[in-house]
Structures are given as C-alpha cells and as structure tokens.
Amino acid sequence: MTTLQPRPPYSEDELHKLYPPGLQLQLVQVLLRHGERSPVSARFQNAGLVAFWPYCSVARQMVSATREASEKKWAPLQWRRRLETFGGDDGPVIASGPKGEVDSICNLGELTDLGRETTYNLGRRLRYLYVDQLHFMPPIINDADMIYLRATPIPRALESLQQAFWGMYPSSARASSFPAVSIILRAPADETLFPNDSNCRRFAQLSRAFAQRTADRWNNTSEMEYLNKLLSKWMPESSKKVAVDSHPRLSGIMDTINSTLAHGPETRLPKEFYDEKGRKIIEKIGVEEWYSGYQESQEYRSLGIGSLMGDVVERMVGSVERNGNDGLFEIGGKDGSMGSGRGGEQSIKLGLSGCHDTTLAGVLASLGTFQGELWPPYTSHIAFELFKNSTNQSSQVLGKDTIEKAAQAVTTGDAAVGKGWYKRIFGDSNLAGMNGDKNAPVGIARQKVETLKESDRAKLDGYYVRIRYNDKVVTVPGCKAAGKHLDGDESFCTLEAFKTIVDKYTPSHWKQGCLSNMEVPAFPEKPEPAGY
C-alpha cells in the first residue's frame, strides 16, 4: 500500500452514530504516519532508478537559527542545500536527479513535496471533523497550550507533524500574537514512539527471531518462486535471488516499490515491479515478518510498543483525574515547572504525534485489531478518542487554581496543607511523585487496574475509549464481552477494560526489559493473543 486515499467527511447521519448524544468527547490523541518520502536506501539503480529524487523543493529555501554573538540574539540563516556524492573516479560530485537537476534534490528517506501536501491535508481533515463538525476544538487559538505535540527524532516525522498541525490551525486560525509551539522530542536511546530495536537489545533479538521464522516459512514457496521470476534479474550479482532475507530484503523491495508509486514517472521501476499479484504477495509476507510478533507475544508487545501505549492510556486517565498526567508534566508544565507562571499549559484536549508505519501497525496489532490489514499507507493515522458519559457525576473535575495551590503547597514545603490538598485530589499514595521521586506514579495512570483501590477504580467509571484507523472504527476483541463496552456498541470500550488490556503489556521499566531475558527463547511457550 502506498498513498492513502482518504474517505469523504462523515455525513450527518454518520456523525450522529459515531458521536452519539450522551457521550461527551474529552480527549483526542492522534498518531500519524509521515507523508510520502524518498526511499531510505538507493536500490535498483541497475533497473534505471536514480538514487536521488528531485521532489524536495524545501532544499531551495532552508532556514536555520544562527546565533549572533555580538548582538546576543538569534537570527534566521537562509540557505540552499545541495547534496554531494561519489563520482565515477570516487571523487566528490553534486548529486543530480533523473534530468540532471541539482536543486530540490531529496536526501534518502526525506519527506517529499507530496508528503508535505498530504500531511497538511490530514490536518485539514482533522480540523473539519474536530473543529467544524464536532466543535470540540476552538476555531481560532491564541496558543497551543491545550495541544500536545510530539515526534520521533526522524526528520520526516517531525516535518509531517508540523504540516498536520499547520493544516489544522493555519495562519488564519492563529492569533497574531501566537507564540512558538512546544514540540516534544526524545534522544534516540529513549525513543518509544516507534519500535526501537536499535536501542532495545531484547526487542532486536525478538524481531530477528520472528523475521527468521517468516523467512523459513516463505523462502521456498511457490509465491517466492513467482517473485523470483518477476524480479530476480534486477537483484545484485551477489545473490540474484529474491527472499525474505535477501539483500535487499523483501521488505526493502516493497519500500522502494511504494515510494516510486507515490511519485512521478521519472522515478519508476520496470513494470514487473508493479505486478498486482506480486505486490500482494510481497505485502502479505512483509506484514507477517514485521507484525506477527505483536499478535503472538506479550513480551514483543511490551518492548516494541508497550511504553507508547502506556503513555496513551496515562494521558486518558490523567484527563479523567485532571492531575497533569494528560500532558501538563510531559510538556514541562508552565515552561518547566508547575507554578512558575511563564507558560500556560493546562489540560490537554488534543495530542498529535508524528511517527511511522511500524508505530501504527504495531499499535493496532498489539490491540488485536490488525488482522487482515494491509501495510499502513503514507499519512495514515490512528485516533484514540476518550469519551465521558455526560450523565456521569462520579468524576472529579479540578480547576487550575486547585491544582496550582496544591502544587505550590508541596513545593514550598507546607506539608500539612500540601498533603491535605493532594490527598483530596490524588490520594495518599501519590505524594511521593511530588516529593522528588520522579519514578513514582502520580495519580493512578501507571498503576495496574488490579492493584487499584475500589475508590480509585471507580474514577474510571463512565468513560469510554474508541479507536479510528484512517477514519474507520476498529474494535478491540477484549472489549466485546458484556460489561466491557457501551451498551449497544462494542467499539466503545470502557476505559477500565481498555486500560486493563494495555496494562498487561505496559512495561514497568522499559530499559531494564530491553536488557533482560537474553537467554530466554523468543517464542512464548503458549499462545498470548493480543487484544485481551
């Protein structure tokens, strides 16, 4: 699958069914795959495909922040980028496109002009739904304090996030005094917004084992024989054979096919690469190789995507508790510390995270909702929506003054006052998190459901989670049982049931888990199906 063909906006009848009266939308978290890009590796130059593509006009107008030491200020440096590569005699030459272009040349894996356009249009679609149709978000914003923005360290993910945000809130929808937005990034070693096999040794070991199993299953089949008849003539001389674990790998061949299909005729492969039967075989095998582990192994889910899913649920529960875990602490509170008064971040209503195909498919597979699905197209997205039963009176909505007074009391050392406020808001068990132990859970978000007191578990009553993937509702299998969903609609999972499912594979210490079980077999002894 390559470029996403989005469905039309929901009709009034569809909206009424999808957003029924009696349920109030409270929090939306969107995970979005980056837009169209150039291939991550230069492949099949022997088939006439150029290594460098002329689809990145941003290279003509790059802007960097530079420090003027004498003036003690920052100033923009505008510059034009050109790429350099090896020439025929191994000396340097300027990289060029299929018609000799030297400007607008994309680096490998770079977001193209088309990718910027499709992610901007995704933002426009999100605006139409959540602003124009549902009136959930305001039409004009003075700041982005209610919006949580996050991206992986990969530039195409960050740029796609920026495009989507700008599409949702273009210049006409932002106040003239609109300040710089906060976008959260992580160091590569801490990244969990995609399956991080480069920095998680045990997950890398599991990934290799499941990939090898796929190779053993498929390399000597009639399907692989069919692919070899189509493509082997273009494989490197060292192998001359297509296989799951060939060089390039079968998934790498798929990546180049999808990248070329998304762009112009100047960057096309021979017609055999686009054979319909062949593409279906490649995609089916690729999905099994990359995502079957999430469907079969709890450890695979935990190390691959569990930390991210724990974050998603934490923001949901934090939104219920109004305790800051819905994004306030994540984005630094008020410009770094609660009560410093220099920012303005309050309860988060919308989260946008720029990520990858492996993120989206890993999330869906970990919830048991990726059965029979194709590889996520460019600019795909998952929307996690948290609803509140509008007749539910059990939740405690806390205002800004209440939270800030409690925080100030603890920060200034007024233990009696601080404990009084926090006991009423969070309970006794949560004071540790505000007294220096950064690993202690604040509120109930990171605590397992089965360990909660009844009074804490009751806070989750009357809240529901619904998932939309590319505007199609998906249902978590473990939410279909009686009492675990909204009456009459299995797609609305109770927050308690959803959290219980995700709790099972949310790691308590991801980095420790990444270094554990290295001598343990990769495959579980008994079935561990996803979504329950």
Helices and strands as residue ranges (DSSP letters): H 12-18, E 23-33, G 45-47, G 57-60, E 62-68, E 73-79, E 84-86, E 92-94, H 113-127, I 128-133, E 147-151, H 155-168, G 171-173, E 183-184, G 188-190, H 201-218, H 222-231, G 232-234, H 250-261, G 265-267, G 271-274, H 276-296, H 298-301, I 302-306, H 307-321, E 350-355, H 357-366, E 381-389, H 400-411, H 415-425, G 428-434, G 449-451, H 454-457, G 458-460, E 463-469, E 472-474, G 477-479, E 485-486, E 489-494, H 495-503, H 510-514
